[in-house]
Amino acid sequence: MRTTTPLTDGWEISTTDDGDGGAAGPWQPVTLPHCTNPTDPVDVGDDHRGPAWYRRTIDVGPRDGRRVVLHVGAAGVVADVSVDGTALAQHSGAYSAFRVDLTDALDAEGRGTVTIRTDNSPTDDVYPLMGDHTMFGGLYREVELIELDPVHIDVAHHAGPGVVVEQTHLDDDSARLTVTVRVANDSAEPFDGSVTVTVLDAEGAPVSTAEVAATVDAGQVRDVDLIVDVDRPRRWDGRRDPYLYRLVAEVADDSVEQPVGLRTFDIDADAGVRLNGRPYRLYGVSRHHDVNGTPAVSRADIERDIDLIDEIGATAVRLAHYQHAEHVLDLCDERGLVVWAEIPLNAKVSGSDPVTNAASQLTELIVQQRHHPSIVCWGVQNETLISESSADPRPVIAELHALARELDPSRRTAQAQVFMAGPEDPINALCDLNARNLYAGWYYGRAEQAGDDLDRHHAANPGVPLGLSEYGADARTEYHATDPEPGDYTEDYQAAMHEVYWRLIDERPWIWSSFVWNMFDFASAIRNEGGTKGFNMKGLVTRDRSVRKDAFWWYKANWSDEPVLHICSRRFVNRVDPEIDVKVYANVGPVELLVDGDPVGEPVVDGVIHRWRIRLGDGDTRVVARSGELTDEATFRRVEDADPAYVCPDPRRSAGGGGTVTSWFEESGLEVDHSRFGTWSTVGDLLDDPAANAVIEDTFGSAFRDHPMLDTARGISLAIVLDIAGVKMTDEDVQALHDRLYALERPTGSGDGSGSGDGSGSGDGAGRP
C-alpha cells in the first residue's frame, strides 16, 4: 500500500557556501514551505539570488523491498539532491514537481540525511531568464516522502500521476474514456495480475468499472490500456455546473485517484467559446503564486485566493507565468474556473539553448496536470518578441506548439504577445490561440485604443482566435484624485480604466478570453515606482489580500450573480471641493443615496454605475447607498487644503506637465524619418551606434546601460521605454534629446527602425505589465 508522509518539520538551512560547492553553515531550523528571498521590499535588481542548502534526516525503517521516493513540489530554480553526500539527481525548473528515488541511497535501516541544494542565481538556459516577477528560491511548495510496494503505479515518469485518461466520446447518452495506467515492477519476479479502473460519481458511488490482466517483467514499466464507459454522463460545465467524477486506478495494493470532468470545448475565431455546445464567455484574472511577497504559501492561502477569484465572478483564470501548485488546479476544477496554464518562457529566449529546458518544463506541466478538466490550453510563451534582437522566438514557439499537441492532442496551445507583434507578423499564427498583452491607458495613449488594436489584429488573422491576455493599471489604495489620469497610481484611475476595458471586451464576443492583470498585487524585485519597492501594484486586491480595490467591485458588479452595492473612492475622505461626485457600483436597483440621512434624488445610471452630485457640509458628511435591505456607506470630510497623502510621490507623468514621453511624441507632429535616429528608434539601435550611444550616455549617464531590464528594452522604442520606466522629462528636455538624435544619420544596414514599437501613436504599442 502506498503511503505519503509530509516532510514539513525537521529541516535545517544554510545559505553560506564553503567554497567547494557545499554548505559552510551555520545551520538554522526551518519549516517548509520556505523561501530564501527576503520578504521585505528590495532594491531594484537586488533580490539576493543565490544558493541555499536544506537538510533533513530520513528514517523509514527496514524497507522489505518497498521503494522510498522523495517528492518535491517545487524548488527554485535549480535543485540538486543528495543523500549522505552521494549526488542522486538535479532538476532545472522552479515551478514543476520532481521526484527522486532514495531507496538505494539509504542505509540498511532505512536512514539517511537528505540534502537539497537550491539555487535561484540567474542562468542562461533555465527558464524564466527574466520577467516582471521575483525569481524566488527555496523549497516553497510541499515536500513529501512516498513509500511504495515493489509493484505500483509509476511515479517516476516526469513526476506525473502514472494514469492518463482520454475522453474519446461524449454525448448525452454515454461517455467513453481510454485509460492508460503505467505499471512499474521493481521486484525481482514478473508480475501477473489485474489492473482495474473504477469511475465514481460525486457522491462516491461507482458508476462504471473495467479490469484487464497484465504481465510486467521484473524491473520494467508497462503501459496498460483500459476502456470504461459512463452512461448518461453529467458534464463539467464551468461555473454553471462543475461536476466531477473520480477515477480510481488499482494495481496490486497500490491505487491512484484523480478527477475526471467530462466536457467539450470549442473556439471559433469569430463566434468565441462554446463549452459543451453552448456559448461561454471566458473573462477573468491572472494570478501569480506569491502572497504578500513570498511563494511559501499554505493551502489556506491558496484557498483564500481562489475564494476571491470565485467571489468576483470570474469564469477563467490565467496561471501566470509558470506552473502553479496542484492544489490551485484542484480548486479550479471544483469551482468551475477555466484555466490557461503555461510555462515560464517569458520575455527572453535563451541564446545558448533555446528549446531544451522549455520543452522539459512543458512536458512536466502537461504530464503532471493534464488530468485537470479546468485546463483548456497550454501556454507556450509570453512576450518573447521582447528579446527578438538577441534570439528569434518563432522557431522555439513552433517547436513547443508541436510538442504540446503531441503530448496532449485534446487541448490547444496558446501564446501571449507583447505589443511589438504587429498584425501581419507570422508569430500570431504559430499557436492555436493567440492573445495580446495591452496597456493602452497606462503605459501609452488612451484605454480606448485597446479596442482598435484588437480589431486590427482580429481582421488581419482570420481563423486565429484572439484574446486579451493582459490589461491593467497600477494602483495604491492610499492615492486618490478628483480628476485621475494615467500614471498617477490612484485607485480612482485604475477603476476608471477598467470600466473602459470591460466595455470594449463585452462588446466583442469573438474575444476568446480576457484576463485582468492582475488579481493580486505581486512581488517583482525589478519594480521601484509609485511609491513602492519590490511589488507590481496592478492587482484588484492588495498583496496581503486585506483590501479589495474599487476595480474589484466593478468586475464583481458585472460578473457575479451576488448582489453588489459599493460606494467608490471611500478611502478618498478629505475633499477640497465643496461639491463632489459620488459613484456607486450596483447590480441591484433601484438605488437611492442619502446624505446625512436625506435622499438626494435620482442617480445618473450607466450600466452598473450610479452617479450623484452632492454638496459636502462642514465637518464629516455621511453618505449611505441603499437598495432594498442592501446598504453601503462612506464618510467624506471637507478640508481647506488638499491632503498630500493622497498624491503619489513618484507619478509616471512627466515633470513638465506635458504628459508622458509617448504622448509628447504622438502629438509632436514630426514626420518619422528612419534614415535618421530619433526618439522612435529602438534602444538596441541607439546603443549599438557609437554616436547615438554617446548621446544616450550623455543624457542619462552609465546607469542606463546598467539597468537590469536593459536587454528587455532593446527592441522597444526609446520613447516608450522612457515612459515605461517613468522617466520624468520636461517637454523641452525631450525635444532637445530628439533633436540631438535626429541630427545623426543612421548607417546603411543598421536597421530600418520601422517596427511596431516606433511610438508613432498607432495604438499598437504597450509596455511591460
N, C-alpha and C positions, 0 to 999 in steps of 0.2 A: 504493500500500500504506500502511496505517495504521501509524504509529509512536507509541509512548508513552514519554516521557522523564521520569523522576522529577526534580523540582526540589527537591532536598534541601539542597544546599550553595549558597554564593554569595549568601546573603541578608544584609541588614543591617536593624537595627531601631532605631527612635527612639520614645520614649514621651513626648516633650516637645512640646506644642502651641505653634506660633509665634504664636498669637493670631488668625490668619486662617484657621484650619481646616487648616493644614498642619503638617508636622513641623519642629521647630526644631533637631533634633539634640541631642546628638551621636549619631552612628550607630555601632552596635556590631555586629560579625559575629554571626550566629546560624544554627543548623542547624535545619531542620524535621524533624519536627513540633515546635512550640514553643507554650508557654502564657505569657501575660503575667501571670497571677496568681502571687502568692508561693507557694512550695511549703511553707514553714513554717506551722504553725498560726497562725491570725489571730485578732484580737479579734472578738468577736461583732459582726456587722454591718459590719465593716471588711475587705473583701476586695479593696480597691484596684481598683475598676472604673473603666474609662476607655478612651480611645483609644490605639492604637499603630499605627505605620506600618512596613510591611515593604517593602523594595525589592530588586529584582534585575534585572540586565541579561539580556535575551534575545537570542540570536544564532543564527538558524536558517538564514542564508544566503538567496540568491535563492529565491523561492517557486515560480516557474514554475506559477502557478495553484493551488497547494496551499493549503489552509486551515490556520491555526495557531490552536489553541483552548487556552485555559487551563482546566484542571480543578482545582477547589478542593474537597477532601473535606469540609471544614467550617471555618467561621470564626465566632468568637463576638464579638458577637451579630449586629451589622450590619457588612457589609463593602462598601467602595467600591473599585472597581478602575479604575485609570487607566494610561495609557502616555504617557510623556514629558509629563505634565501634562494630557493630554486625558482627561476622565472618560468611561468606557465603560459601567459597569454598577454597580448596587447590589443587594445581596442581603440580605434580612432573615430571619434564622433561623440559630441557632447550630449545628445538627446535621445538616442536609442538605447534599448536594453541590450545587455550581453550576458553570456553565461560561461563559466569556466568549470570544468570537471576537476575537482580537488582529490578525487578518490585515491589515486596512486601516490599523491604527494604527502598524504597524512601518514603518521606512523601506525604501527600495528594496533595501537589502542585507539586510533581514530582521532589523534590530536595533532595540532599544528598551528603555527602562527601565520595568519594570512596578512599580507601587506599589499595595499593598493596604492600605487603612486599615481596621483592625478596631476595633470599639468595643463593649464589653460594659457600657456605662452602662445604668442602669435606663431602661426605656421604658414607655409606657402602651398600646402596641399591638403589640409583638413578643413572642410567647410564647417561654419562660415569663416571666410577670410576677413570679412569686415561687416559692419552693419550698424544701424541706429538702435542698438540694444546692447546691454552689457554682456560681455563674454564671460560667463560665470565659470568658476572652478569648484571642485569638490565632489562629494558624494551627496547630491542634493535630491535624489529620489530613493526609493526603498532598496535595501539590500537584504536578501533572503538566502536561506540555505534550503535546498531541495534535496530530499533523500528518496531514492527510487529503488524498487526491486530490479533485478537484472533484466527482466523483460518489462518494457514500459513504452509508453507513447513518447516519441522522441522529443527531447528538449534542446538538442544541440543545433538544429537547423536554424541558423540566424536568430536564435532565442525566441522562435515562434512557438505557438501552442501545439504544433505537431498534428493539427487537424485542419483540413481545408474543406469548406463547404461551398459548393457552387449551385446556384439556383438555375436549373436548366429548363424549367417550365413553371408558369404561373397563370392561372385563370381563376374564375370564381368557384370552379368545381374542385380543382386539385392543384397541388404544387409538387414538383419533383426536385429532389436535392441529390446531387452526386457528392459523396463524402469520401475524402481521401485521408486515411489515418496512417501516419508514419510509425511503424512498429520497430523499435530498437531491441536487439537481443544482445546484451553484454555478458551473457553466460557462456560457459564452455560447451553447452549442448544445444542442438537445434530446438527451436520452439515449434510445437504443433498445437494449435488451439484456435479459439474463435475470436473474432473481432466483432463487437456489437455497437451499434449506434441506436439511440432512442431519442425521439423528439418529444419534449414535454410542453404542455401549454403553460400559460402564465400562472396557473394555479398549481403547477407541478404534476398534473395528471398526464400519463403517457398517451400520445395520440398516434404514434407510429414507431415501428422498430424494424431493424434489419440486422442480419447476422451472416457472416461468412467464415469459412475455415481458412486458416492461413498457416504457412510454414515459413519460418525465418531462420536462416542458418546462424550458427554461432558467430558472434562478432559482427553481424550485419544489420543493416537498416533496410526495411522494405515498405514501399507504399502499398496499402491495401485499400481497394475501392469498394464502396457500397452505394446502393441506391435506396432512397427512402422516400415514400410518398405521404403527403398530408392531404386529407380530404377536407373540402370546404374551408380553405385557409383564410385566416384573418390577417389582413395586411398591416405592415408597419407603414403608417400613413402620416409621418411627420407629427406636428403638434396636433393634427386632427385626431390621431389615434396611434400613439407609439407602441403598438402591440408587439411583444417579444415572445417568441418561443425560446426554449433552451434545448440545446443538443448535447447529449452525453455520449462520449465515446469511451469504450471499455476494452481493455486488453489485459488478460490475466487478472492481477489485482490492482491494476492502475486504471485511472479514469481521468478524463478532461471534460470540463463543461464550458460551453461558450454560448453567447446569444445568437439567435437567428431571427432576422427580420425579413419577411417576405414582401418584396416591393418591386415595382418597375419605375424607372426614372428616365425621362426623355427630355431633350433640349432641342428646340428649334431656334435658329438664328433670328427669326422674325416674330415667332409666337411666344418664346420663352419656355419655361419649365412646365412639364407635366409629371406629377407624381401619381403613380397608379392610374394613369389615364386622365387625370383631372388637373386643370391649371393650378399651379402652386408657386406663389412668389417667394423667392429667396432674398430676404433682406435681413441684415443683422449686423454683427460686430466682429472685429478681430480681437484676439486675446494673446497676450504674452504670458509666460508661465510664472512670473515673479509677483510676489505680494509684498508691498512696502519695501522693495529693494532687495529681496532675496528669493531665489527659486526653491529654497529648502522649506517647502510648504507642507502643511498637514492635509489629510483627507478632508478635514473640516474646512480648511481654507479653500480647497478646490470646490467643495460643495457650496460654499458661500458664493464663489464666483459664478457657478452655473445657476444658482438660485437667482442672482441678479440678472443674468442674461435671460433667464426664463421670465423673470418679472417684467422686463422691459417689453416682452412680446416678440423678441427676435425669432425668426424661423430658421436662421442659419448662423453659423459661426466659422470664421476663418482662424485656424490654429496656426498662428504665425510665430516665427518663420522657420519652424523646425518641428520635429516630432514631439507631441505632448504626452503627458503621463497617461497610463492606461485608464486610470480612474476618471479622467476627463471624458474619455470616449464612452465609458460605461454610462456616465450620466447623460451624455448627449443621446445615446441610444434610448435611455429610459424617458427622457423629456421630449423626444421627437425633434431634436435640433439637427438640421442637415449640416454636414461638416465638409469643409475644404481642408484637407490635410496636406502638408508639404514638407519638403526637405530644406536644409539651410544653404542652398545655392543662392546666396543673397548678395547682390551688388557687384561682387568681384569674382571673376573666374580665374582659376589658377593658371599661371603661365607655364609652370613646370609639369603639372599632371592634372589637366582639367577635368577628367572623367572618373578616374578610379574611385576616389573617395565619395564623389557624388553618387555614383552607381551603387556603391556599398551601402550608403545611408538610405538610398531609395529602396534597395532590396530589403533592408531591415524594416523600414517603415511598412512596406506592403506585406511582408511575411508576418510581422508581429501584429498588425492591426487591421488586416483585410476582413476579418470576421465581424467588424462593426457595421451594422446596416446604416448608421448615420453618415458614414463617409461616402460621398458620391464622386469625388475626384481626387487625383493625386497631383499636387502642385510640384512642378519640377524646377521652377526658377522664379526669382523676384528681382526685377530691376537690373538684370545683368548687363544691359546696354551701358550702364554707368562705366564699366571697365572695358568698353569696346576698343579704346585706344591701345590697350595692352594685350587683350585677348578677345577673339571673336567668339561670342557665346552661342552663335547659331548652330554650329556643328554639335556642341555639347547638348543643347536643348533637344535637337533631333535624335541624338543617341539615347537620351534619357526617356524621351517620349516612347521610342521603340521598346526600351526595356520595360517600362511600366505596362505597356499594352501586352507584352509577352507574359509578364508575371501575373497580370490581372486583366484579362480581356473584358471583364464585365464593367469596368469603370473607365471614365475618360481622364485624360490628362489636362492640366490647367497651367496657366502661367500669368504672372502679373507684370505689366510693362511700366517702366518709367516713362516720363513724357517724351524722351528722345526717340522713342519708336514712332516714326511718322506713319500716317495711314497706309502708305504704299509699301512699307518695309515688309519683306517676306517673313520676318520674325513673327508677325501676327498670326500666321497660319501654321506654325510649327507644332502646335499642340491642338488638341480637340477643342479646347475652350480658351478664349483669350479674355484679358481683363486689363483695365487701366488703373494706375495709381494717380489720382488727380488732386491737386491742391490749389486750384483757382480760388481766389478769395482769401488765400493765406500767404502762399509764397509768391504769388503773382496775380495781377489782374483782379477780376471780379468773380464771385462764385458762379454767376450765371454762365460764364464761359465754359464751365464743365459740360453743360448740355451740348454746346456747339461742338466741343471736342468729341464727345461720344457719338454724335450724329455723323460727323465726318468719318470716323473710324468704322462705324457700322455700315455706312454706304460703300466704303472702299473695300470691305472684306465680306462680300455676300457669302452666306453659307457658314461663316465662322461666328458662333455665339460670342457676344461681347458683354463683359461685366464691368462693374466698378469695384475694384478690389481694395481701394483705399481712398478715403477722403476725410478731412478733419481740420481742426484748428486748436492750437494750444490755449489753455485757459487755467488760471488760478482762481479759486473761489474768493480770494481776497480782493481781486481787481475788478473795478466796475467803471462804467462811463455812461453818461446820458446819451451821447452820440458815439456809440462804439464803432471801431473801424479796424481793418486788417492790421495785425501786428501789435495790438495794444494788450494782448493776453488777458482780456477781460472775459468773465463768464458770460457777459451780455453779448459780446460779439460772437463767441462760439455758438451760442444758441441761435442767433440771427442767421449765421452762415448755414447751420444745419437745417433751418427752416427752408432755405433756398434749395439746398441739395435734395432733401427728401421730396420736394415737389417735382423737381426735374426727373428724379428717379421714378416717382409714382406715375408720371405721365408717359413713361417709356416702358411698356410691358415687355419689350424684347430684351431689356437688360436682364441677363440670366441670373445674375446675383449682384448684390451690393453689400459692402461691409464698411461700417464706420471705423475709422482709425482714431481711437482705439476704445475698447470698452473701459479700460482702466489706465490711469497714469502708470508708466512703467519705467524701469531703470534703464538708463542709457548713459554710459560713462563719458561719451563724447559731448554730451549736452551741457551748455552753460549759458542759459538765456532766460528771459522772462523772470528774472529774479530767482532762478532755481538752478542748482547744480545737480548733475547726475541723473536727471529724470526728463522723460518726454511727457508733456502735460496735455496731450490730446485726448485723454480719457474722458468718458462721460461720467466716470466715478473716480474719486481720488485714490491715490496709491494705497492708502490704508483701508479703503472700502467704506469709510465712515460717512462720506458726503456724496450724494447724487447731485451732480451739477444740473443746471436748468435744462441743458440739452438732453439729459437723460429723460426728463419728464416730457419733453417734446416728442421723443420717439415713443415713450410709453403711451402717451395720449393717442398717437396714430396707430400703433401696432397692437396694443394689448386689448383684450376684452374686459379687463378690470376697469372700473370707473376711476378716472383721473381728474383731479381738480387741484391745480398747482399755481400759486402766485409766483411769478418770476422776479428775479432781481431782489429777492428778500434780504440778501446779505448787503445790498446797497442801501444802507439805512440812512446815513447822513446825506441830506439833499440841500443844495443851494437854491434851486429854482422853487418858486412858490407854487407852481403847478407842475405835476408830473404825470406821465403815462403809467398806468397800471396794466400789465399784460398777464393774462391768466391762460394757461393751457387747460382745456377741459374737453373731454369726450362725452360729457353729460350735458344736460340742459333742461330747461333754461337756467342760466347762471345770473345771479344778482350780486352786486357789490355794495357793501355797507362801509361807510367811512365814519368812524366814531359812532357807530350804531345807526346811521341814517343811510337809506338807499340813495344811490346816485344816478339812477336812470339806466337806460338800455345800453348794452355794450355794442361796439362795432365788432362784428363777428366775421372771421375769415378762416373757415375750416375749424380747427380746434383752438384757434387763437381768439381770445376775447379781450378787447381793449376798452379802457375808460380813461378819460382825462379828469384828474381830480386836483383840488386845491388843498395844500397842506395847511394845517393850523399851527399855532405856536406850540412848541414842545413836540411831544410824540403824537403821531396820528396813527390810529389803529384801523387797519383795513381787513375786512373779512369777505371772502368769496364764499357763496353758498349756492348749492343746488340740491334741493330736497334735504336729506339728512346729511349730505356730504358738505364739509366745510374746510377751509384753509384760511390762515391768517398771517399777516405780516405787520410790522411796525416801521414807519418811516419818520424821520426827525428833520425838521427844518433847522439849518445852521447858516451862519453868516459866511463862513469861508469853506471852500472845498477841502475835503478831507484828503490829505496827501497819501494816506494809507491805501486808498483805492487805486492809485496810479502806479503802474509797473515802473520800477527804476531803470529798466533796460528794454524799452519798447523796440519793436522792429522798424518803426518808422524812421525816416531819415531826419537828421537833426535840423536840416534846413527847412523842414516843413513842406517840401515838395513831393512828398510821397516816397514810395520805395524806389530803389535804383531802377528796378524793372519798369515801373510805371513812368519814371522820368524818360526812359528810353522810348517807350511806346508813344509818348506824347511829344517827343523831340522833333518829329517830322524829318529826321535825317534820312537820306537815301542810303541804303545799305550798299556798300561797295566792297566786295570781297577780295578785290585786288589789294586792299589795304587792311591794316589791323584796325580794331575798334572795340568798343565795349561789347559788341556782338561776338567777338572772337572767342573761341574756346580757351579755357585755361591752359590746356595742353599745347595748343598752337602758340600761345603767348610765352609760355615758359621755355619752349623748345627753340624759340628765335632769340638770339643774343640781344638784339636791340630792344625787342618788346619786353624780354625778361628784365632788362635793366630798368625800364620804366616801371614795371611792377614792383621790383625791389626798392626802387627809389620812393615809390608811393607808400608801400605797406611794410617795408623792411623785410628781414630774413624770416620773420615769423610766418609769412605766407607759405614759404616752402616747407616749414617745419610742422604745419598743421596736420594732425593725424588723418584727416579726411581728404588730403590733397589728391590722392590717387583717385578717389571717388569723383572729384571735381574736374578731372582732366577733359572729359568730353562735354562739359557744360559751359555755356557762355559765361563770360566774366560778369555780365550784368546780373544774371540770375544767381550766380554764386555769391556775389556781394549781398544780394537780397536775402538769400537763404541763410547766410552767416550773420545777418542782422548788422552789417557794417553801416555805421552812421556817416553819411557824407552829405554835405550841402550840395545843392544843385550846381553851384559854381565849381565845387571840387570834382563832381562827376564830369562836368563839361571840360574842365582842364585835363582830366585823365583821358577822356575820349579824344580830345584834340591832339594830345601827345602821341597816342596810339595811331590815330588816323594819319598822322604825318609820316608813318612808316609804311613803306611798300612791302607787301607780302612776297617773299621769294617764290618764284615759279616752282610748282610742285610741292609746296609746303602744306597744302590742304586748301580746300575751297571754302571752308567756313560756312557752308550752306546747310548744315544740319538743322534739325528742327529745334535745337537749343539756341537759336540765334537771338532770342529775346525780342523778336520783332512784333510782338503783340498779337500773334495769330491765335492766341488762346491754346496753342498746342504745347504748352510748357508747364512745368511744375517743379517742385523742389523735393528735397528729402523729406520723408514723413517724420 
